[in-house]
Amino acid sequence: MIKLKRAYQPPAAEDGRRFLVDRLWPRGVKKDALALDAWLKDAAPSTELRKWFNHDPDKWDEFQQRYSAELDANPAAWEPLLQAAREGTITLVYSARDEEHNQAVALKAYLERKL
């Protein structure tokens, strides 16, 4: 099972293994506060794609397509997530305010297609 959680929400036992999937560290959060198993920067969208998208819901569909293409080109970035999801619950941790239009939502959908 793959779950999503904002970095500003407290960790919980039911989160399973926790992975930060942002390229940048969440503002104002101490490193030990996230209780992460890993920070997978390379599973996040490229800086160029992140800046282009800028969390604009009008760009959501195209963002998902572009991000999927980036992921297709770099399986080493997301394969650890897929393996961990096959073994148990994982939580993709992200910092975006928009809980519907962000890279973690797109990454979760991508991984679920691969499962």
C-alpha positions in Angstrom: 0.0 0.0 0.0 1.2 3.5 -0.9 0.1 6.4 1.3 0.8 10.1 1.1 1.5 12.6 3.9 2.6 16.2 4.1 6.0 16.7 5.8 4.3 19.0 8.3 2.1 16.2 9.6 3.5 14.0 12.4 4.8 10.5 11.6 2.6 7.6 12.6 3.2 3.9 13.1 0.7 3.1 10.3 2.9 5.1 7.8 5.2 2.1 7.3 8.4 3.1 5.6 8.6 6.8 5.0 10.3 8.4 1.9 10.7 12.1 1.3 10.1 12.6 -2.5 10.8 16.3 -2.8 14.0 17.6 -4.4 14.2 20.4 -1.7 14.1 19.9 2.1 10.8 21.1 3.5 11.1 24.6 5.0 11.2 24.8 8.8 11.4 21.1 9.4 14.2 19.6 11.3 15.9 16.6 9.8 15.0 14.2 12.6 11.4 15.3 12.8 10.4 13.5 9.6 11.4 10.0 10.7 12.4 9.0 7.2 13.8 5.8 5.8 15.3 7.7 2.9 15.2 11.0 1.0 14.8 10.1 -2.7 15.6 13.5 -4.4 16.0 11.8 -7.7 12.5 10.5 -7.6 11.2 14.1 -7.5 10.6 16.1 -10.7 13.6 17.9 -12.2 14.1 21.4 -11.1 13.1 22.7 -14.5 9.8 20.7 -14.4 9.1 21.7 -10.8 9.6 25.4 -11.6 7.5 25.1 -14.8 4.6 23.4 -13.0 4.7 25.8 -10.0 1.7 23.9 -8.5 -0.6 25.4 -11.1 -3.7 23.1 -11.3 -4.2 24.2 -15.0 -0.9 22.5 -15.8 -1.7 19.3 -13.9 -2.4 16.9 -16.8 0.7 18.0 -18.7 2.8 17.9 -15.6 1.8 14.3 -15.0 2.8 13.4 -18.5 6.2 15.2 -18.3 6.9 13.7 -14.9 6.0 10.2 -16.0 8.5 10.6 -18.9 11.2 11.7 -16.5 10.4 8.7 -14.3 10.5 6.3 -17.3 14.0 7.6 -18.1 15.3 7.1 -14.6 14.0 3.8 -13.1 16.8 3.7 -10.6 15.2 6.7 -8.8 11.8 5.0 -8.2 12.6 1.2 -8.1 13.5 1.3 -4.4 10.0 2.7 -3.7 8.3 0.0 -5.8 10.3 -2.7 -4.0 9.4 -1.3 -0.6 5.7 -1.1 -1.6 5.8 -4.7 -2.5 7.1 -5.5 1.0 4.6 -3.5 2.9 3.1 0.0 3.5 5.1 3.0 2.4 4.4 6.7 2.8 5.5 9.3 0.3 6.3 12.4 2.2 6.0 15.8 0.4 5.9 19.5 1.4 3.4 21.0 -1.1 0.4 22.8 0.2 -1.9 21.5 -2.6 -2.7 18.0 -1.5 -4.3 17.1 -4.9 -1.8 18.5 -7.4 1.7 17.7 -6.4 4.5 15.3 -7.4 3.7 12.8 -4.6 0.2 12.3 -6.0 1.6 11.8 -9.5 4.4 9.5 -8.3 1.9 7.4 -6.3 -0.2 6.9 -9.4 2.9 6.1 -11.4 4.0 3.5 -8.9 0.6 1.9 -8.6 0.5 1.4 -12.3 3.9 -0.4 -12.0 2.6 -2.6 -9.1 
